[in-house]
Amino acid sequence: MARILAVDDDRAILQLLERALSRDGHKVECADDPTTVPAMDLSRYDFILTDVMMPGLDGFELVRLVRERFDGPIMFLTAKVAEDDAVLGLGLGADDYVRKPFGVAELRAKVTASLRRERRVRRSVLDLGRARFDLGARELSVTAPDGSTGAPVPLTPTEYGICEFLAKHPGRAYSRSQIREAVRGWKSETDDAAVSVHVGKARAKLRAAGVDPIATVWGVGYKWEAGR
């Protein structure tokens, strides 16, 4: 069971979300005023599901405001169909999205799959150069030149998943679609562009921590180079 915060200014949609996700045993709390969410204690939740087009505070701005202090999955419900809009949302820190109108079965499946990915039990450590993966905690930290280990790099769940996937196969290049399928399980080919957004965000955070292990392989995709 997960604790899910659903945010939408349409109360009928919120009621639908609560009924649908409660079938899987989740506890769903609803917020019909998005402006109240940034002040909430978000540590109480495992998952945030938010609409995009809302008065007062749209979903994009909402994610921008809460992403740094909420490290669980965030999924958009969006009537926006342009790929640029989806890429913008993912770049702000969301992990996935469902287009309106959506089917209840699709929604339940995506939420379940996202939560399952977050809760896989892993107990080993992966060291690659200065990058150290704690697979149980799903954290990536960078070792300083003097050998001390710094704080975990503040990656979103999807950014971490991409880094872990590439790091487990160092030196091997993967296309965006291969990364997408391995990490997120997305089916739509138009979502491949989102991989580049997540990679770009992860790279910036890793560079700030002093390493640059994700290399672009032109015409193919990306690979992990432990020595960088």
Phi and psi in degrees as a GROMACS rama.xvg file:
@    title "Ramachandran Plot"
@    xaxis  label "Phi"
@    yaxis  label "Psi"
@TYPE xy
-116.683  153.994  ALA-2
-97.2066  114.044  ARG-3
-114.084  132.354  ILE-4
-102.269  119.32  LEU-5
-106.027  127.993  ALA-6
-121.82  119.347  VAL-7
-163.908  139.433  ASP-8
-78.8424  -8.09618  ASP-9
-95.4219  109.853  ASP-10
-66.5935  -28.4696  ARG-11
-65.3611  -39.2041  ALA-12
-65.0142  -42.2906  ILE-13
-61.2694  -41.1714  LEU-14
-63.5437  -39.7891  GLN-15
-63.1069  -45.2774  LEU-16
-62.1936  -41.8314  LEU-17
-64.4307  -43.8644  GLU-18
-64.4618  -45.0595  ARG-19
-66.098  -47.6849  ALA-20
-79.3624  -22.1637  LEU-21
-67.1348  -24.7783  SER-22
-60.6659  -27.9092  ARG-23
-94.8912  11.4033  ASP-24
87.7411  4.45731  GLY-25
-78.6509  149.343  HIS-26
-96.436  116.14  LYS-27
-109.347  124.725  VAL-28
-110.969  141.313  GLU-29
-114.859  144.126  CYS-30
-130.493  115.285  ALA-31
-95.1152  -0.964264  ASP-32
-121.838  100.913  ASP-33
-62.6491  -23.0886  PRO-34
-67.9621  -16.2733  THR-35
-84.8946  -15.7508  THR-36
-67.8956  -44.1736  VAL-37
-57.0317  -26.0136  PRO-38
-88.937  -3.48919  ALA-39
-78.4022  159.072  MET-40
-81.9747  93.9011  ASP-41
-77.1946  -9.92609  LEU-42
-66.8812  -12.9874  SER-43
-76.397  -10.3214  ARG-44
-115.992  153.241  TYR-45
-102.239  -17.6423  ASP-46
-156.443  138.583  PHE-47
-119.535  130.556  ILE-48
-120.497  117.369  LEU-49
-134.316  142.756  THR-50
-71.2636  164.306  ASP-51
-98.6987  -54.3508  VAL-52
-88.3148  96.2731  MET-53
-135.328  146.795  MET-54
-74.1613  149.503  PRO-55
87.0719  -48.8058  GLY-56
-156.204  111.008  LEU-57
-79.7607  168.95  ASP-58
-62.1559  -35.6045  GLY-59
-61.338  -48.9588  PHE-60
-66.721  -36.0844  GLU-61
-59.6133  -47.5358  LEU-62
-63.6977  -41.3123  VAL-63
-58.996  -37.5827  ARG-64
-75.1824  -31.6175  LEU-65
-106.567  -11.9828  VAL-66
-59.7625  -38.8706  ARG-67
-67.9592  -23.8385  GLU-68
-112.32  6.22254  ARG-69
-126.797  113.58  PHE-70
-102.262  9.6071  ASP-71
-87.2799  177.779  GLY-72
-66.941  143.788  PRO-73
-125.677  129.458  ILE-74
-124.32  135.705  MET-75
-89.7567  143.348  PHE-76
-106.968  118.159  LEU-77
-139.156  137.572  THR-78
-90.7613  -7.60476  ALA-79
-71.2118  128.933  LYS-80
-107.723  -9.66994  VAL-81
-71.8224  138.63  ALA-82
-61.2148  -35.4566  GLU-83
-59.9735  -35.9497  ASP-84
-66.5879  -42.56  ASP-85
-63.464  -42.963  ALA-86
-64.0573  -39.0699  VAL-87
-60.0877  -47.6424  LEU-88
-61.8941  -43.1407  GLY-89
-66.4501  -36.2861  LEU-90
-65.4946  -27.1239  GLY-91
-78.8338  -12.8705  LEU-92
126.732  -0.156393  GLY-93
-72.3942  160.303  ALA-94
-107.685  -24.2249  ASP-95
-164.24  173.707  ASP-96
-152.423  155.484  TYR-97
-124.165  129.228  VAL-98
-82.9334  137.631  ARG-99
-83.4413  143.616  LYS-100
-73.0704  144.54  PRO-101
-118.63  156.627  PHE-102
-89.2887  143.724  GLY-103
-61.182  -38.9909  VAL-104
-63.4828  -41.7007  ALA-105
-62.9418  -45.1879  GLU-106
-59.9167  -49.3257  LEU-107
-61.3004  -39.8297  ARG-108
-66.4146  -42.0716  ALA-109
-67.6016  -40.9077  LYS-110
-64.6564  -44.5127  VAL-111
-61.94  -44.7459  THR-112
-64.1157  -40.5456  ALA-113
-65.8152  -42.5662  SER-114
-67.2573  -36.8391  LEU-115
-62.7865  -41.4628  ARG-116
-62.488  -35.0073  ARG-117
-72.9121  -23.2768  GLU-118
-109.62  11.8115  ARG-119
-61.2479  132.916  ARG-120
-83.1973  119.898  VAL-121
-137.216  136.2  ARG-122
-124.534  4.45367  ARG-123
-100.214  171.274  SER-124
-121.286  139.982  VAL-125
-120.434  118.044  LEU-126
-108.44  124.429  ASP-127
-134.587  99.9633  LEU-128
62.8147  -127.015  GLY-129
-89.9579  -4.4099  ARG-130
-90.2804  131.156  ALA-131
-126.592  119.077  ARG-132
-100.1  123.17  PHE-133
-95.332  100.141  ASP-134
-71.0218  -24.3207  LEU-135
-73.5683  -44.607  GLY-136
-85.0373  -8.84278  ALA-137
55.484  53.1543  ARG-138
-129.547  144.433  GLU-139
-119.974  123.282  LEU-140
-121.997  162.53  SER-141
-120.363  128.739  VAL-142
-80.1582  132.545  THR-143
-74.2544  162.656  ALA-144
-55.8011  -27.4481  PRO-145
-83.8792  1.34766  ASP-146
97.0838  -10.6687  GLY-147
-76.6766  147.978  SER-148
-97.5178  128.062  THR-149
-82.0668  -177.685  GLY-150
-68.0783  156.516  ALA-151
-56.757  141.017  PRO-152
-68.6378  131.371  VAL-153
-76.6675  69.3406  PRO-154
-86.7937  146.543  LEU-155
-72.6903  165.292  THR-156
-54.7207  -40.6537  PRO-157
-72.0283  -40.413  THR-158
-60.3947  -43.2697  GLU-159
-62.5202  -44.0646  TYR-160
-58.9053  -40.986  GLY-161
-64.9001  -45.0114  ILE-162
-62.2507  -44.884  CYS-163
-63.3551  -43.3476  GLU-164
-60.3911  -48.0373  PHE-165
-66.1459  -39.5038  LEU-166
-68.0722  -27.8693  ALA-167
-73.2057  -11.6567  LYS-168
-132.432  60.0858  HIS-169
-60.3  138.534  PRO-170
85.5393  -10.4605  GLY-171
-98.0794  130.662  ARG-172
-87.575  137.206  ALA-173
-125.534  143.399  TYR-174
-75.6465  165.553  SER-175
-61.3029  -39.0368  ARG-176
-67.452  -37.033  SER-177
-65.196  -41.3974  GLN-178
-65.6798  -44.4187  ILE-179
-56.7508  -48.6319  ARG-180
-67.5047  -37.3381  GLU-181
-72.1922  -37.3661  ALA-182
-94.5753  -44.5041  VAL-183
-110.592  -23.7018  ARG-184
73.659  18.2475  GLY-185
-64.2891  145.452  TRP-186
-100.592  -29.762  LYS-187
-76.4889  127.095  SER-188
-64.8626  -25.4797  GLU-189
-67.688  -15.2983  THR-190
-82.0263  -4.76633  ASP-191
-58.4036  -32.886  ASP-192
-61.9753  -27.595  ALA-193
-65.499  -28.7863  ALA-194
-60.0279  -42.3252  VAL-195
-62.1232  -36.3266  SER-196
-63.9492  -48.5163  VAL-197
-64.0743  -40.1896  HIS-198
-62.7069  -43.6272  VAL-199
-60.6986  -41.6178  GLY-200
-66.6884  -42.8828  LYS-201
-63.7853  -42.2937  ALA-202
-58.831  -45.2829  ARG-203
-61.0387  -40.3391  ALA-204
-70.4868  -39.1029  LYS-205
-67.1332  -40.2903  LEU-206
-62.702  -38.7204  ARG-207
-63.658  -27.7792  ALA-208
-86.7233  -5.72513  ALA-209
106.145  7.74098  GLY-210
-132.636  161.904  VAL-211
-145.424  65.9458  ASP-212
-84.3558  -11.7914  PRO-213
-92.8653  115.693  ILE-214
-106.07  143.713  ALA-215
-85.4447  131.001  THR-216
-108.878  102.86  VAL-217
-60.1993  132.936  TRP-218
83.6115  -6.22126  GLY-219
-122.93  -68.4914  VAL-220
166.696  -116.794  GLY-221
-137.61  156.971  TYR-222
-146.728  162.752  LYS-223
-101.7  125.875  TRP-224
-118.13  107.551  GLU-225
-63.2379  -25.7173  ALA-226
-83.2179  -2.65354  GLY-227
